[in-house]
Amino acid sequence: MPRTGVYLAHPRPGSFNHALFDAVVGELRDRGSDVVAHDLCAEGFAPGLTADETGTVLPATDTTDAQLALHRAEVATLDAMVFVHPNWWGMPPAVLTGWVQRVMVPGVAYKLGASEGVPERLLKAGRALVLNTSDTPADREVSEFGDPLDRIWSACVLPYVGVADVRRVVFRTVTDSTDEARASWLREAREHAAALLM
């Protein structure tokens, strides 16, 4: 079975994002996937780039940050990835943005011969599932904002590093949702996680 990395970016324990994360991790493990699961906020992942980490062409240098080294090593071994996070200002939370910037680096996730060149995609993960929560109704998201999270994941980040199959599901609106709606969303999240392995 595939090795799957599941990444949660939400700072509040007990959030619905945590419930989604737990449901997905459980489903994948029940189906025999080797799951690498990270609650980035609980683990204290530091999102801030150092000056030495700002390069985009030369391969990233070895890091003395053991946590960062682990994430870089792990991401190179994954067959699939799942990201669970809320829509905050049309962006992922800072901890996940920082994770992308610090982990998906040259020599790990892609190789670039020149700054204006086309990347050689290095990740073996062929598919990814992005689960978002939102309090913005779908019609307003599209008409007023153009769904920036879809552009971030489906156009800017994942295809750049080699993930061709990007699936995204948005659960909304969360704050005023009922227990029944949340239970239904958790079932749906498990179904999408299971489909990621097929």
C-alpha positions in Angstrom: 0.0 0.0 0.0 1.1 3.6 -0.6 3.0 5.6 2.0 0.8 8.7 2.8 1.8 11.9 4.5 -1.1 13.7 6.3 -0.5 17.2 7.5 -2.8 19.2 9.8 -2.5 23.0 10.2 -4.8 24.3 12.9 -3.7 25.6 16.3 -6.8 24.9 18.3 -7.1 21.4 19.8 -10.6 20.0 19.3 -11.3 22.0 16.1 -13.2 20.3 13.3 -9.9 20.3 11.3 -8.6 18.0 14.0 -11.6 15.7 13.6 -11.0 15.6 9.9 -7.3 14.8 10.4 -8.1 12.0 12.9 -10.7 10.6 10.5 -8.4 10.6 7.5 -5.4 9.1 9.4 -7.7 6.4 10.8 -9.2 5.5 7.5 -5.8 5.3 5.7 -4.3 3.2 8.5 -7.4 0.9 8.5 -6.8 0.4 4.8 -3.2 -0.6 5.3 -1.4 2.6 4.3 1.9 3.4 5.9 0.8 6.8 7.3 3.1 9.6 8.4 0.9 12.0 10.3 1.9 15.5 11.5 -0.1 18.0 13.5 2.2 20.9 12.6 1.0 23.3 15.3 1.2 20.7 18.1 4.6 19.7 17.0 5.8 23.3 17.0 7.0 23.3 13.4 8.7 26.7 12.9 7.4 28.3 9.7 9.9 31.2 9.4 12.4 30.9 6.7 16.1 31.6 7.6 18.2 33.6 5.3 20.0 30.4 4.1 16.6 28.9 3.1 15.6 31.5 0.5 17.3 30.1 -2.5 15.2 28.8 -5.4 17.8 27.3 -7.8 20.7 25.8 -5.9 19.9 22.6 -3.9 19.1 23.3 -0.3 22.0 22.8 2.0 21.9 20.3 4.8 20.0 21.6 7.8 21.0 21.3 11.5 17.2 21.5 12.4 16.4 17.9 13.1 12.6 18.4 12.7 13.1 20.1 9.3 15.5 17.4 8.2 12.9 14.7 9.1 10.2 16.4 7.1 12.4 16.8 4.1 13.4 13.2 4.2 9.9 11.9 4.7 8.3 14.0 1.9 10.7 12.4 -0.6 9.3 8.9 0.3 5.6 9.6 0.0 3.3 8.2 -2.6 0.4 10.5 -1.6 -0.2 13.5 0.6 -3.2 14.9 2.5 -3.4 18.5 3.7 -6.1 19.5 6.2 -6.5 23.2 7.0 -8.9 26.1 7.2 -9.3 28.9 4.7 -7.8 31.9 6.4 -7.8 35.1 4.3 -7.7 32.9 1.2 -4.4 31.3 2.4 -3.3 28.3 4.4 -2.4 29.0 8.0 1.2 30.4 8.3 2.5 27.1 9.7 1.6 25.2 6.5 2.8 28.0 4.2 6.1 27.9 6.1 6.1 24.1 5.8 5.8 24.3 2.0 8.5 27.0 1.8 11.0 25.1 4.1 10.3 21.5 3.1 9.5 21.7 -0.6 12.9 23.0 -1.5 15.3 22.6 -4.4 17.0 19.2 -4.3 14.1 17.7 -2.3 10.9 18.6 -4.2 12.2 20.0 -7.4 15.3 20.8 -9.4 15.7 24.1 -11.3 18.6 24.8 -13.7 17.9 28.5 -13.9 15.4 30.9 -12.1 13.3 31.3 -15.3 13.5 27.6 -16.1 10.9 24.8 -15.9 11.4 22.6 -12.8 12.3 19.0 -12.8 9.8 17.6 -10.4 11.4 15.3 -7.8 8.6 14.1 -5.6 7.3 10.6 -6.2 3.9 11.5 -4.7 1.5 11.3 -7.7 -1.6 12.4 -5.9 -2.8 14.7 -3.1 -6.0 15.4 -1.2 -6.6 18.9 0.2 -9.4 19.2 2.8 -10.4 22.7 3.6 -12.9 24.2 6.0 -14.5 27.6 5.4 -17.1 30.0 6.6 -17.5 31.6 3.2 -20.4 30.4 1.1 -19.3 28.7 -2.2 -20.9 31.3 -4.5 -19.3 34.2 -2.7 -15.9 32.4 -2.7 -16.0 32.1 -6.4 -17.6 35.4 -7.4 -15.7 37.7 -5.0 -12.4 35.9 -4.4 -11.9 33.5 -7.2 -11.1 30.6 -4.8 -7.5 31.4 -4.2 -6.8 28.2 -2.3 -7.6 26.2 -5.4 -5.0 28.2 -7.3 -2.4 27.8 -4.5 -2.7 24.0 -4.3 -3.8 23.0 -7.8 -1.7 25.4 -9.9 1.1 26.9 -7.8 2.4 24.3 -5.4 1.6 20.7 -6.0 2.0 20.4 -9.8 5.4 22.3 -9.5 6.8 19.4 -7.5 5.3 16.6 -9.5 1.8 16.0 -8.0 -0.4 15.7 -11.0 -3.6 14.4 -9.4 -4.8 17.1 -7.0 -8.2 16.6 -5.3 -9.7 19.2 -3.1 -12.8 19.2 -0.9 -14.2 22.2 1.0 -16.5 21.8 4.0 -18.7 24.8 4.6 -19.9 26.7 6.5 -18.3 25.2 9.6 -19.0 27.6 12.4 -22.8 27.3 12.3 -22.8 23.7 11.2 -24.9 21.0 12.9 -23.6 17.8 14.5 -25.3 15.9 11.7 -23.5 18.0 9.0 -20.2 17.4 10.6 -20.7 13.7 10.9 -21.6 13.6 7.2 -18.5 15.6 6.4 -16.3 13.2 8.3 -17.8 10.3 6.4 -17.1 12.1 3.2 -13.5 12.9 4.2 -12.9 9.2 5.0 -14.3 8.3 1.5 -12.0 10.7 -0.2 -9.1 9.4 1.8 -9.9 5.8 0.8 -10.2 6.8 -2.8 -6.7 8.3 -2.7 -5.3 4.8 -2.3 -7.1 3.4 -5.4 
